[in-house]
Amino acid sequence: MAQIQSKGANGTAPGGQRTDEGGFKLKFCTVCASNNNRSMESHLRLAAANYPVISFGTGSLVRLPGPSITQPNVYQFNKTSYDSMYKELDAKDHRLYTANGILNMLGRNRDVKWGPERWQDWRVGVPRLEHAKDQGSQGVEGGVVDVVITCEERCWDAVVDDLFNRGSPLNRPVHVINVDIKDNHEEALVGGRGILDLADSLNKAAAEERNLSPTAFDSGHTASRANFDERVPEIIGEWQERWPSLPAVWTLAWF
């Protein structure tokens, strides 16, 4: 298990949307605790750059700031929409939840997908056809990804442990990378840019390796992606030099 300690601009248009030049795309998954702030900012940036992407949270419940630290707003994963959260908190205290950025965050989220999903409930390899309206859904309909990017080390731990406990039924390699991002709106924006830069670097290398044997690479099997897998630590190391404020941890795991 390698640990690698990680700024760069990306050529996105105003608003983050990028022209789709076609070609090979790695499939990504972003993860934070509640699937609301950091993972959703990264989900949106990757989708705007035309990457196939899904996102999850690893907490037992969705927790959003409330009127005090002891009074969070708590919701259930997979059962509560971003729109319903927005409307509830807007009715509770429009001024408070506007001032702390929660309404703006939920307004963004409801334009990306229906509601927060829990990683541990994700059935890997099962078609996600009910998510066709999610941003970034095209390409991840089959329910598998190539790279999982978490936004906090405890989330990385939860993902790695869960993958181990699943027993690798698909025998399909997946890179699990943690990009440590503080859970506030400003840091989420910075982290989202960093994650997009990392995705671009990984995708460039993957496309180079895939050109040697597209059919084998697309099968997703360990042997067919060995050269790419071996390049990932070096890619992360180079990325870390550009983004020293975003410490990174990496491991190769299996679905």
BAGUTI-227646 format. One record per atom (N, C-alpha, C): chain; x, y, z; residue number from 1; atom name. Coordinates in steps of 0.1 Angstrom, whole numbers, padded with zeros to 4 digits, m for minus. Layout:
REM residues N
chaine  xx  yy  zz  num  atome
A  X  Y  Z  NUM  CA
...
***
This chain:
REM residues 255
chaine  xx  yy  zz  num  atome
A  0008  m0012  0000  1  N
A  0000  0000  0000  1  CA
A  0009  0012  0000  1  C
A  0009  0020  m0011  2  N
A  0018  0031  m0012  2  CA
A  0012  0044  m0007  2  C
A  0020  0052  0000  3  N
A  0015  0065  0005  3  CA
A  0023  0076  m0002  3  C
A  0017  0085  m0008  4  N
A  0024  0095  m0016  4  CA
A  0019  0109  m0012  4  C
A  0028  0117  m0007  5  N
A  0024  0131  m0003  5  CA
A  0022  0140  m0015  5  C
A  0001  0158  m0022  6  N
A  0001  0163  m0036  6  CA
A  m0001  0177  m0036  6  C
A  m0006  0222  m0080  7  N
A  m0018  0231  m0082  7  CA
A  m0017  0232  m0096  7  C
A  m0025  0234  m0103  8  N
A  m0025  0235  m0117  8  CA
A  m0038  0239  m0122  8  C
A  m0038  0246  m0133  9  N
A  m0051  0250  m0139  9  CA
A  m0055  0240  m0149  9  C
A  m0068  0240  m0152  10  N
A  m0073  0231  m0162  10  CA
A  m0081  0239  m0173  10  C
A  m0080  0235  m0185  11  N
A  m0086  0243  m0196  11  CA
A  m0101  0241  m0197  11  C
A  m0108  0244  m0186  12  N
A  m0122  0244  m0187  12  CA
A  m0128  0258  m0190  12  C
A  m0139  0258  m0197  13  N
A  m0145  0271  m0200  13  CA
A  m0152  0276  m0188  13  C
A  m0156  0289  m0188  14  N
A  m0163  0295  m0177  14  CA
A  m0175  0286  m0173  14  C
A  m0177  0283  m0160  15  N
A  m0188  0274  m0156  15  CA
A  m0183  0260  m0155  15  C
A  m0171  0257  m0160  16  N
A  m0165  0244  m0158  16  CA
A  m0168  0234  m0170  16  C
A  m0177  0237  m0179  17  N
A  m0180  0228  m0190  17  CA
A  m0168  0227  m0200  17  C
A  m0165  0216  m0204  18  N
A  m0153  0214  m0213  18  CA
A  m0158  0207  m0226  18  C
A  m0153  0211  m0237  19  N
A  m0157  0205  m0250  19  CA
A  m0152  0190  m0250  19  C
A  m0161  0182  m0254  20  N
A  m0158  0167  m0254  20  CA
A  m0151  0164  m0267  20  C
A  m0138  0161  m0266  21  N
A  m0130  0157  m0278  21  CA
A  m0131  0143  m0281  21  C
A  m0139  0135  m0274  22  N
A  m0141  0121  m0277  22  CA
A  m0129  0113  m0272  22  C
A  m0128  0101  m0276  23  N
A  m0117  0093  m0272  23  CA
A  m0120  0085  m0259  23  C
A  m0110  0078  m0255  24  N
A  m0111  0069  m0243  24  CA
A  m0113  0078  m0230  24  C
A  m0121  0073  m0221  25  N
A  m0124  0079  m0208  25  CA
A  m0123  0069  m0197  25  C
A  m0115  0071  m0187  26  N
A  m0116  0063  m0175  26  CA
A  m0129  0067  m0168  26  C
A  m0134  0057  m0160  27  N
A  m0146  0059  m0153  27  CA
A  m0143  0062  m0138  27  C
A  m0149  0072  m0132  28  N
A  m0145  0077  m0119  28  CA
A  m0157  0076  m0109  28  C
A  m0153  0075  m0096  29  N
A  m0162  0076  m0085  29  CA
A  m0156  0085  m0075  29  C
A  m0164  0095  m0070  30  N
A  m0159  0103  m0059  30  CA
A  m0167  0101  m0046  30  C
A  m0160  0102  m0035  31  N
A  m0166  0097  m0022  31  CA
A  m0162  0107  m0011  31  C
A  m0172  0111  m0003  32  N
A  m0169  0118  0009  32  CA
A  m0178  0112  0020  32  C
A  m0180  0119  0031  33  N
A  m0187  0113  0042  33  CA
A  m0202  0113  0039  33  C
A  m0208  0125  0034  34  N
A  m0222  0126  0033  34  CA
A  m0227  0128  0018  34  C
A  m0218  0127  0009  35  N
A  m0221  0128  m0006  35  CA
A  m0229  0141  m0008  35  C
A  m0223  0152  m0002  36  N
A  m0230  0165  m0003  36  CA
A  m0220  0176  m0008  36  C
A  m0208  0177  m0001  37  N
A  m0200  0188  m0004  37  CA
A  m0188  0184  m0013  37  C
A  m0178  0177  m0008  38  N
A  m0166  0175  m0015  38  CA
A  m0167  0165  m0027  38  C
A  m0174  0154  m0024  39  N
A  m0176  0145  m0035  39  CA
A  m0185  0150  m0046  39  C
A  m0195  0159  m0042  40  N
A  m0204  0164  m0052  40  CA
A  m0197  0175  m0061  40  C
A  m0189  0183  m0054  41  N
A  m0181  0193  m0062  41  CA
A  m0172  0186  m0072  41  C
A  m0166  0175  m0068  42  N
A  m0157  0168  m0077  42  CA
A  m0165  0161  m0088  42  C
A  m0176  0155  m0084  43  N
A  m0185  0148  m0093  43  CA
A  m0189  0158  m0104  43  C
A  m0193  0170  m0100  44  N
A  m0197  0180  m0110  44  CA
A  m0186  0184  m0120  44  C
A  m0174  0186  m0114  45  N
A  m0163  0190  m0122  45  CA
A  m0159  0179  m0132  45  C
A  m0159  0167  m0128  46  N
A  m0156  0156  m0137  46  CA
A  m0166  0154  m0148  46  C
A  m0179  0155  m0144  47  N
A  m0190  0154  m0154  47  CA
A  m0189  0165  m0164  47  C
A  m0186  0177  m0159  48  N
A  m0185  0189  m0168  48  CA
A  m0173  0187  m0178  48  C
A  m0163  0179  m0174  49  N
A  m0152  0176  m0183  49  CA
A  m0154  0163  m0191  49  C
A  m0167  0158  m0191  50  N
A  m0171  0147  m0199  50  CA
A  m0166  0134  m0194  50  C
A  m0162  0132  m0182  51  N
A  m0158  0119  m0176  51  CA
A  m0170  0112  m0171  51  C
A  m0171  0099  m0173  52  N
A  m0182  0091  m0167  52  CA
A  m0179  0091  m0151  52  C
A  m0189  0095  m0143  53  N
A  m0186  0096  m0129  53  CA
A  m0199  0093  m0121  53  C
A  m0197  0087  m0109  54  N
A  m0207  0085  m0099  54  CA
A  m0201  0090  m0086  54  C
A  m0210  0091  m0076  55  N
A  m0205  0096  m0063  55  CA
A  m0213  0089  m0051  55  C
A  m0206  0089  m0040  56  N
A  m0212  0082  m0028  56  CA
A  m0207  0089  m0015  56  C
A  m0214  0086  m0004  57  N
A  m0209  0089  0009  57  CA
A  m0207  0076  0017  57  C
A  m0198  0077  0028  58  N
A  m0195  0065  0035  58  CA
A  m0201  0065  0049  58  C
A  m0207  0076  0053  59  N
A  m0213  0078  0067  59  CA
A  m0225  0069  0069  59  C
A  m0229  0067  0081  60  N
A  m0241  0059  0084  60  CA
A  m0254  0067  0081  60  C
A  m0253  0081  0082  61  N
A  m0264  0090  0078  61  CA
A  m0258  0102  0072  61  C
A  m0266  0109  0065  62  N
A  m0262  0122  0059  62  CA
A  m0264  0133  0069  62  C
A  m0253  0140  0072  63  N
A  m0253  0150  0083  63  CA
A  m0249  0164  0077  63  C
A  m0257  0174  0078  64  N
A  m0255  0187  0074  64  CA
A  m0255  0197  0086  64  C
A  m0247  0207  0086  65  N
A  m0247  0217  0097  65  CA
A  m0261  0222  0100  65  C
A  m0263  0224  0113  66  N
A  m0276  0229  0118  66  CA
A  m0274  0242  0125  66  C
A  m0283  0247  0134  67  N
A  m0282  0259  0141  67  CA
A  m0270  0259  0151  67  C
A  m0266  0247  0155  68  N
A  m0254  0246  0164  68  CA
A  m0247  0233  0161  68  C
A  m0235  0231  0167  69  N
A  m0227  0219  0165  69  CA
A  m0234  0207  0170  69  C
A  m0243  0209  0180  70  N
A  m0250  0197  0186  70  CA
A  m0263  0195  0179  70  C
A  m0267  0203  0170  71  N
A  m0280  0202  0163  71  CA
A  m0278  0201  0148  71  C
A  m0272  0190  0143  72  N
A  m0271  0188  0129  72  CA
A  m0284  0185  0122  72  C
A  m0285  0187  0110  73  N
A  m0296  0181  0102  73  CA
A  m0292  0168  0097  73  C
A  m0301  0158  0100  74  N
A  m0297  0144  0097  74  CA
A  m0307  0138  0087  74  C
A  m0302  0131  0077  75  N
A  m0311  0125  0067  75  CA
A  m0306  0111  0064  75  C
A  m0314  0103  0057  76  N
A  m0311  0090  0053  76  CA
A  m0305  0090  0039  76  C
A  m0295  0082  0037  77  N
A  m0290  0079  0023  77  CA
A  m0300  0072  0015  77  C
A  m0300  0074  0002  78  N
A  m0308  0067  m0008  78  CA
A  m0323  0070  m0007  78  C
A  m0327  0077  0003  79  N
A  m0342  0079  0005  79  CA
A  m0346  0094  0005  79  C
A  m0336  0103  0006  80  N
A  m0339  0117  0007  80  CA
A  m0332  0125  m0004  80  C
A  m0340  0132  m0012  81  N
A  m0335  0140  m0023  81  CA
A  m0328  0153  m0019  81  C
A  m0319  0157  m0027  82  N
A  m0313  0170  m0024  82  CA
A  m0324  0181  m0025  82  C
A  m0333  0180  m0033  83  N
A  m0344  0190  m0035  83  CA
A  m0352  0191  m0022  83  C
A  m0356  0179  m0016  84  N
A  m0363  0179  m0004  84  CA
A  m0355  0185  0008  84  C
A  m0342  0182  0008  85  N
A  m0334  0189  0019  85  CA
A  m0334  0204  0017  85  C
A  m0332  0208  0004  86  N
A  m0332  0222  0002  86  CA
A  m0345  0229  0006  86  C
A  m0356  0223  0003  87  N
A  m0369  0229  0006  87  CA
A  m0371  0229  0021  87  C
A  m0367  0219  0028  88  N
A  m0369  0218  0043  88  CA
A  m0360  0229  0050  88  C
A  m0348  0230  0046  89  N
A  m0339  0239  0053  89  CA
A  m0342  0254  0049  89  C
A  m0347  0256  0037  90  N
A  m0351  0269  0033  90  CA
A  m0363  0274  0041  90  C
A  m0372  0264  0044  91  N
A  m0384  0268  0052  91  CA
A  m0380  0270  0067  91  C
A  m0370  0262  0072  92  N
A  m0366  0263  0086  92  CA
A  m0359  0276  0089  92  C
A  m0350  0280  0081  93  N
A  m0342  0292  0083  93  CA
A  m0335  0297  0071  93  C
A  m0342  0304  0062  94  N
A  m0336  0308  0049  94  CA
A  m0323  0316  0051  94  C
A  m0323  0325  0061  95  N
A  m0311  0333  0063  95  CA
A  m0299  0325  0067  95  C
A  m0301  0317  0077  96  N
A  m0290  0309  0082  96  CA
A  m0284  0300  0071  96  C
A  m0292  0293  0064  97  N
A  m0287  0283  0055  97  CA
A  m0283  0289  0042  97  C
A  m0286  0302  0040  98  N
A  m0280  0309  0029  98  CA
A  m0267  0314  0033  98  C
A  m0266  0319  0045  99  N
A  m0253  0325  0050  99  CA
A  m0242  0314  0051  99  C
A  m0246  0302  0055  100  N
A  m0235  0292  0057  100  CA
A  m0233  0284  0044  100  C
A  m0240  0287  0033  101  N
A  m0237  0281  0020  101  CA
A  m0244  0268  0018  101  C
A  m0252  0263  0027  102  N
A  m0259  0250  0026  102  CA
A  m0269  0250  0014  102  C
A  m0277  0261  0013  103  N
A  m0287  0261  0003  103  CA
A  m0280  0262  m0011  103  C
A  m0269  0269  m0012  104  N
A  m0262  0270  m0025  104  CA
A  m0257  0256  m0029  104  C
A  m0251  0249  m0019  105  N
A  m0246  0236  m0021  105  CA
A  m0257  0226  m0025  105  C
A  m0268  0226  m0018  106  N
A  m0279  0217  m0022  106  CA
A  m0285  0221  m0035  106  C
A  m0285  0234  m0039  107  N
A  m0290  0238  m0052  107  CA
A  m0282  0232  m0063  107  C
A  m0269  0233  m0061  108  N
A  m0259  0226  m0070  108  CA
A  m0262  0212  m0071  108  C
A  m0263  0205  m0060  109  N
A  m0264  0190  m0060  109  CA
A  m0276  0185  m0067  109  C
A  m0287  0192  m0065  110  N
A  m0300  0187  m0071  110  CA
A  m0300  0189  m0086  110  C
A  m0290  0197  m0091  111  N
A  m0289  0197  m0106  111  CA
A  m0279  0186  m0111  111  C
A  m0272  0179  m0102  112  N
A  m0263  0169  m0106  112  CA
A  m0270  0155  m0105  112  C
A  m0277  0152  m0094  113  N
A  m0284  0139  m0093  113  CA
A  m0295  0141  m0083  113  C
A  m0302  0130  m0081  114  N
A  m0314  0130  m0073  114  CA
A  m0311  0132  m0058  114  C
A  m0302  0124  m0053  115  N
A  m0299  0125  m0038  115  CA
A  m0287  0117  m0034  115  C
A  m0283  0119  m0022  116  N
A  m0270  0112  m0017  116  CA
A  m0272  0097  m0017  116  C
A  m0261  0090  m0021  117  N
A  m0261  0075  m0021  117  CA
A  m0250  0071  m0012  117  C
A  m0251  0059  m0006  118  N
A  m0242  0054  0004  118  CA
A  m0233  0043  m0003  118  C
A  m0220  0045  m0002  119  N
A  m0211  0035  m0008  119  CA
A  m0213  0021  m0005  119  C
A  m0216  0018  0008  120  N
A  m0217  0005  0013  120  CA
A  m0230  m0002  0007  120  C
A  m0239  0006  0002  121  N
A  m0251  0000  m0004  121  CA
A  m0250  m0002  m0019  121  C
A  m0239  0003  m0025  122  N
A  m0237  0002  m0039  122  CA
A  m0234  m0012  m0043  122  C
A  m0242  m0017  m0053  123  N
A  m0241  m0031  m0058  123  CA
A  m0232  m0030  m0071  123  C
A  m0219  m0032  m0069  124  N
A  m0210  m0031  m0080  124  CA
A  m0213  m0041  m0091  124  C
A  m0213  m0036  m0103  125  N
A  m0215  m0044  m0115  125  CA
A  m0230  m0045  m0119  125  C
A  m0239  m0040  m0110  126  N
A  m0253  m0040  m0113  126  CA
A  m0257  m0027  m0121  126  C
A  m0263  m0028  m0133  127  N
A  m0267  m0016  m0141  127  CA
A  m0274  m0005  m0133  127  C
A  m0269  0007  m0135  128  N
A  m0275  0019  m0129  128  CA
A  m0284  0026  m0138  128  C
A  m0294  0019  m0144  129  N
A  m0302  0025  m0154  129  CA
A  m0312  0035  m0149  129  C
A  m0315  0035  m0136  130  N
A  m0324  0045  m0130  130  CA
A  m0317  0058  m0128  130  C
A  m0304  0059  m0131  131  N
A  m0296  0071  m0129  131  CA
A  m0292  0078  m0142  131  C
A  m0300  0075  m0152  132  N
A  m0297  0080  m0165  132  CA
A  m0297  0096  m0166  132  C
A  m0304  0102  m0157  133  N
A  m0305  0117  m0157  133  CA
A  m0294  0123  m0149  133  C
A  m0286  0115  m0142  134  N
A  m0275  0121  m0134  134  CA
A  m0264  0126  m0143  134  C
A  m0258  0137  m0139  135  N
A  m0247  0142  m0147  135  CA
A  m0235  0132  m0146  135  C
A  m0229  0130  m0157  136  N
A  m0218  0120  m0158  136  CA
A  m0222  0106  m0159  136  C
A  m0235  0103  m0160  137  N
A  m0240  0089  m0160  137  CA
A  m0236  0081  m0172  137  C
A  m0234  0088  m0184  138  N
A  m0231  0081  m0196  138  CA
A  m0217  0075  m0195  138  C
A  m0217  0061  m0195  139  N
A  m0204  0054  m0194  139  CA
A  m0203  0046  m0181  139  C
A  m0211  0049  m0171  140  N
A  m0211  0042  m0159  140  CA
A  m0224  0034  m0157  140  C
A  m0232  0032  m0167  141  N
A  m0244  0025  m0166  141  CA
A  m0242  0011  m0162  141  C
A  m0231  0005  m0164  142  N
A  m0228  m0009  m0161  142  CA
A  m0224  m0011  m0146  142  C
A  m0223  0000  m0139  143  N
A  m0220  m0001  m0124  143  CA
A  m0206  m0005  m0120  143  C
A  m0196  m0001  m0129  144  N
A  m0182  m0003  m0125  144  CA
A  m0175  0010  m0128  144  C
A  m0163  0012  m0121  145  N
A  m0155  0023  m0124  145  CA
A  m0140  0018  m0124  145  C
A  m0131  0027  m0128  146  N
A  m0117  0024  m0129  146  CA
A  m0110  0030  m0117  146  C
A  m0114  0042  m0112  147  N
A  m0108  0049  m0102  147  CA
A  m0118  0054  m0092  147  C
A  m0115  0052  m0079  148  N
A  m0123  0058  m0068  148  CA
A  m0115  0068  m0061  148  C
A  m0120  0081  m0060  149  N
A  m0113  0091  m0053  149  CA
A  m0120  0096  m0041  149  C
A  m0115  0093  m0029  150  N
A  m0121  0098  m0017  150  CA
A  m0115  0111  m0013  150  C
A  m0122  0118  m0004  151  N
A  m0119  0132  0000  151  CA
A  m0115  0133  0014  151  C
A  m0113  0122  0021  152  N
A  m0109  0122  0035  152  CA
A  m0104  0108  0039  152  C
A  m0094  0107  0047  153  N
A  m0087  0094  0049  153  CA
A  m0097  0084  0055  153  C
A  m0106  0088  0064  154  N
A  m0115  0079  0070  154  CA
A  m0124  0073  0060  154  C
A  m0127  0081  0049  155  N
A  m0136  0076  0038  155  CA
A  m0128  0066  0030  155  C
A  m0115  0069  0028  156  N
A  m0106  0060  0021  156  CA
A  m0105  0047  0028  156  C
A  m0103  0047  0041  157  N
A  m0103  0035  0049  157  CA
A  m0116  0027  0048  157  C
A  m0127  0034  0048  158  N
A  m0140  0027  0047  158  CA
A  m0142  0020  0034  158  C
A  m0137  0027  0023  159  N
A  m0139  0021  0010  159  CA
A  m0129  0009  0008  159  C
A  m0117  0010  0012  160  N
A  m0107  m0001  0011  160  CA
A  m0112  m0013  0019  160  C
A  m0116  m0010  0032  161  N
A  m0121  m0021  0040  161  CA
A  m0133  m0028  0034  161  C
A  m0142  m0020  0028  162  N
A  m0155  m0026  0022  162  CA
A  m0151  m0034  0010  162  C
A  m0142  m0029  0002  163  N
A  m0138  m0037  m0010  163  CA
A  m0132  m0050  m0006  163  C
A  m0123  m0050  0005  164  N
A  m0117  m0062  0010  164  CA
A  m0128  m0072  0015  164  C
A  m0138  m0067  0022  165  N
A  m0148  m0075  0027  165  CA
A  m0157  m0081  0017  165  C
A  m0158  m0075  0005  166  N
A  m0166  m0080  m0006  166  CA
A  m0160  m0092  m0012  166  C
A  m0147  m0094  m0011  167  N
A  m0141  m0106  m0016  167  CA
A  m0138  m0106  m0031  167  C
A  m0138  m0094  m0037  168  N
A  m0134  m0093  m0051  168  CA
A  m0141  m0102  m0061  168  C
A  m0154  m0102  m0061  169  N
A  m0162  m0112  m0070  169  CA
A  m0159  m0110  m0084  169  C
A  m0156  m0097  m0089  170  N
A  m0154  m0094  m0103  170  CA
A  m0140  m0096  m0107  170  C
A  m0131  m0097  m0097  171  N
A  m0116  m0098  m0100  171  CA
A  m0112  m0086  m0109  171  C
A  m0117  m0075  m0107  172  N
A  m0114  m0063  m0115  172  CA
A  m0107  m0052  m0107  172  C
A  m0095  m0048  m0111  173  N
A  m0087  m0039  m0104  173  CA
A  m0093  m0025  m0104  173  C
A  m0092  m0018  m0093  174  N
A  m0097  m0004  m0091  174  CA
A  m0087  0004  m0083  174  C
A  m0083  0015  m0088  175  N
A  m0074  0024  m0080  175  CA
A  m0082  0032  m0070  175  C
A  m0078  0032  m0057  176  N
A  m0085  0039  m0047  176  CA
A  m0075  0050  m0042  176  C
A  m0078  0062  m0044  177  N
A  m0069  0074  m0041  177  CA
A  m0076  0083  m0032  177  C
A  m0070  0087  m0021  178  N
A  m0075  0097  m0012  178  CA
A  m0068  0110  m0015  178  C
A  m0076  0121  m0017  179  N
A  m0072  0134  m0018  179  CA
A  m0078  0142  m0006  179  C
A  m0069  0145  0003  180  N
A  m0074  0150  0016  180  CA
A  m0079  0165  0015  180  C
A  m0092  0167  0016  181  N
A  m0098  0180  0014  181  CA
A  m0106  0184  0027  181  C
A  m0103  0195  0032  182  N
A  m0111  0200  0044  182  CA
A  m0126  0202  0040  182  C
A  m0135  0199  0049  183  N
A  m0149  0199  0046  183  CA
A  m0155  0212  0047  183  C
A  m0151  0222  0038  184  N
A  m0158  0235  0037  184  CA
A  m0159  0238  0023  184  C
A  m0167  0248  0020  185  N
A  m0170  0251  0006  185  CA
A  m0158  0256  m0002  185  C
A  m0150  0264  0004  186  N
A  m0138  0269  m0003  186  CA
A  m0128  0258  m0006  186  C
A  m0125  0250  0004  187  N
A  m0116  0239  0001  187  CA
A  m0121  0229  m0009  187  C
A  m0134  0227  m0009  188  N
A  m0140  0217  m0018  188  CA
A  m0138  0222  m0033  188  C
A  m0139  0235  m0035  189  N
A  m0136  0241  m0048  189  CA
A  m0122  0238  m0053  189  C
A  m0112  0241  m0044  190  N
A  m0098  0238  m0047  190  CA
A  m0096  0223  m0049  190  C
A  m0102  0215  m0040  191  N
A  m0100  0201  m0042  191  CA
A  m0106  0195  m0055  191  C
A  m0118  0201  m0059  192  N
A  m0124  0197  m0071  192  CA
A  m0115  0200  m0083  192  C
A  m0108  0211  m0083  193  N
A  m0099  0214  m0094  193  CA
A  m0087  0205  m0094  193  C
A  m0082  0202  m0082  194  N
A  m0071  0192  m0081  194  CA
A  m0075  0178  m0086  194  C
A  m0087  0174  m0082  195  N
A  m0091  0161  m0086  195  CA
A  m0093  0160  m0102  195  C
A  m0098  0171  m0108  196  N
A  m0099  0171  m0122  196  CA
A  m0085  0170  m0129  196  C
A  m0076  0177  m0123  197  N
A  m0062  0176  m0129  197  CA
A  m0056  0162  m0128  197  C
A  m0059  0156  m0116  198  N
A  m0054  0142  m0115  198  CA
A  m0061  0133  m0124  198  C
A  m0074  0135  m0126  199  N
A  m0082  0126  m0136  199  CA
A  m0076  0128  m0150  199  C
A  m0073  0140  m0154  200  N
A  m0067  0142  m0167  200  CA
A  m0054  0135  m0169  200  C
A  m0046  0135  m0158  201  N
A  m0032  0129  m0159  201  CA
A  m0034  0113  m0160  201  C
A  m0043  0108  m0152  202  N
A  m0045  0094  m0152  202  CA
A  m0051  0089  m0165  202  C
A  m0061  0097  m0170  203  N
A  m0067  0093  m0183  203  CA
A  m0057  0094  m0195  203  C
A  m0048  0103  m0195  204  N
A  m0038  0104  m0205  204  CA
A  m0030  0092  m0205  204  C
A  m0025  0087  m0194  205  N
A  m0017  0075  m0193  205  CA
A  m0025  0063  m0197  205  C
A  m0037  0062  m0192  206  N
A  m0045  0051  m0196  206  CA
A  m0048  0050  m0211  206  C
A  m0050  0061  m0217  207  N
A  m0053  0061  m0231  207  CA
A  m0040  0057  m0239  207  C
A  m0029  0061  m0234  208  N
A  m0016  0056  m0241  208  CA
A  m0015  0041  m0240  208  C
A  m0017  0035  m0228  209  N
A  m0016  0021  m0226  209  CA
A  m0027  0014  m0234  209  C
A  m0039  0019  m0235  210  N
A  m0050  0013  m0242  210  CA
A  m0047  0012  m0257  210  C
A  m0041  0022  m0262  211  N
A  m0038  0022  m0276  211  CA
A  m0030  0010  m0281  211  C
A  m0023  0003  m0272  212  N
A  m0015  m0008  m0275  212  CA
A  m0023  m0021  m0277  212  C
A  m0035  m0021  m0270  213  N
A  m0044  m0033  m0271  213  CA
A  m0058  m0029  m0265  213  C
A  m0066  m0022  m0273  214  N
A  m0078  m0017  m0268  214  CA
A  m0088  m0028  m0263  214  C
A  m0089  m0039  m0270  215  N
A  m0099  m0049  m0265  215  CA
A  m0095  m0055  m0252  215  C
A  m0082  m0058  m0250  216  N
A  m0077  m0063  m0238  216  CA
A  m0078  m0053  m0226  216  C
A  m0075  m0041  m0229  217  N
A  m0076  m0031  m0219  217  CA
A  m0090  m0029  m0214  217  C
A  m0099  m0028  m0224  218  N
A  m0113  m0026  m0220  218  CA
A  m0119  m0038  m0212  218  C
A  m0113  m0049  m0213  219  N
A  m0118  m0060  m0205  219  CA
A  m0117  m0058  m0190  219  C
A  m0108  m0049  m0186  220  N
A  m0106  m0045  m0172  220  CA
A  m0099  m0055  m0164  220  C
A  m0094  m0066  m0170  221  N
A  m0087  m0076  m0162  221  CA
A  m0073  m0071  m0158  221  C
A  m0068  m0077  m0147  222  N
A  m0055  m0073  m0141  222  CA
A  m0044  m0073  m0151  222  C
A  m0042  m0084  m0158  223  N
A  m0030  m0085  m0166  223  CA
A  m0030  m0075  m0178  223  C
A  m0042  m0072  m0183  224  N
A  m0044  m0063  m0194  224  CA
A  m0041  m0048  m0191  224  C
A  m0041  m0046  m0178  225  N
A  m0039  m0032  m0173  225  CA
A  m0027  m0030  m0165  225  C
A  m0018  m0040  m0165  226  N
A  m0007  m0040  m0156  226  CA
A  0002  m0028  m0158  226  C
A  0005  m0025  m0171  227  N
A  0014  m0013  m0174  227  CA
A  0008  0000  m0169  227  C
A  m0005  0002  m0170  228  N
A  m0011  0014  m0165  228  CA
A  m0011  0014  m0150  228  C
A  m0014  0003  m0144  229  N
A  m0014  0002  m0129  229  CA
A  m0001  0005  m0123  229  C
A  0010  0001  m0130  230  N
A  0024  0004  m0125  230  CA
A  0027  0019  m0127  230  C
A  0021  0026  m0136  231  N
A  0024  0040  m0138  231  CA
A  0017  0049  m0128  231  C
A  0006  0044  m0122  232  N
A  m0002  0053  m0113  232  CA
A  0005  0059  m0102  232  C
A  0014  0052  m0094  233  N
A  0021  0059  m0083  233  CA
A  0029  0071  m0088  233  C
A  0036  0069  m0099  234  N
A  0044  0080  m0105  234  CA
A  0036  0092  m0109  234  C
A  0024  0089  m0115  235  N
A  0015  0099  m0119  235  CA
A  0010  0107  m0107  235  C
A  0007  0100  m0096  236  N
A  0002  0107  m0084  236  CA
A  0014  0115  m0078  236  C
A  0026  0110  m0079  237  N
A  0037  0117  m0073  237  CA
A  0039  0131  m0081  237  C
A  0038  0130  m0094  238  N
A  0040  0142  m0102  238  CA
A  0029  0152  m0099  238  C
A  0017  0147  m0098  239  N
A  0005  0155  m0095  239  CA
A  0007  0162  m0081  239  C
A  0012  0154  m0071  240  N
A  0014  0159  m0058  240  CA
A  0023  0171  m0058  240  C
A  0033  0171  m0067  241  N
A  0042  0183  m0067  241  CA
A  0034  0195  m0072  241  C
A  0024  0193  m0080  242  N
A  0016  0205  m0085  242  CA
A  0006  0209  m0075  242  C
A  0002  0200  m0066  243  N
A  m0009  0203  m0056  243  CA
A  m0004  0199  m0042  243  C
A  0006  0205  m0037  244  N
A  0012  0201  m0024  244  CA
A  0003  0203  m0012  244  C
A  m0008  0211  m0014  245  N
A  m0017  0213  m0003  245  CA
A  m0028  0202  m0002  245  C
A  m0027  0192  m0011  246  N
A  m0037  0182  m0011  246  CA
A  m0030  0168  m0009  246  C
A  m0027  0164  0003  247  N
A  m0020  0152  0005  247  CA
A  m0028  0140  0000  247  C
A  m0021  0130  m0006  248  N
A  m0027  0119  m0013  248  CA
A  m0022  0106  m0008  248  C
A  m0031  0096  m0008  249  N
A  m0028  0082  m0004  249  CA
A  m0034  0073  m0015  249  C
A  m0027  0062  m0018  250  N
A  m0032  0054  m0029  250  CA
A  m0030  0039  m0026  250  C
A  m0039  0031  m0031  251  N
A  m0037  0017  m0032  251  CA
A  m0045  0011  m0043  251  C
A  m0040  m0001  m0047  252  N
A  m0047  m0008  m0058  252  CA
A  m0056  m0019  m0051  252  C
A  m0069  m0019  m0054  253  N
A  m0078  m0028  m0048  253  CA
A  m0086  m0035  m0059  253  C
A  m0096  m0043  m0055  254  N
A  m0103  m0051  m0066  254  CA
A  m0118  m0051  m0063  254  C
A  m0126  m0051  m0073  255  N
A  m0140  m0052  m0072  255  CA
A  m0144  m0067  m0072  255  C
***
